[in-house]
């Protein structure tokens, strides 16, 4: 079982902080050949849980604010926690 959290990494430190969860987002899981194997929706706290075969690499892909975001070649063992941090771009100040 893989469980994790999808969150905005506002400060770019890679650490999850409460209040920055990305809720009700669909995360798609792909194998090494980029074939979609499963998808899962995050809950109201940005958490997700999915069952995947162990000891394989996967890519996780979602669309956030119209931007395709991916985390590639994550080795999944068993009963593993995965943090998917997304660093949003900051609009330029005019």
Buried (B, 14 or more C-beta within 10 A) or exposed (E): EBBBBBBBBBEEEEEBEEEBBBEEBEBBBBBEEEEEEBBBEBBEEBBBEBEBEEEEEBBBBBEEEEEEBEBEEBEBEEEBEBEBBBEBEEEEEE
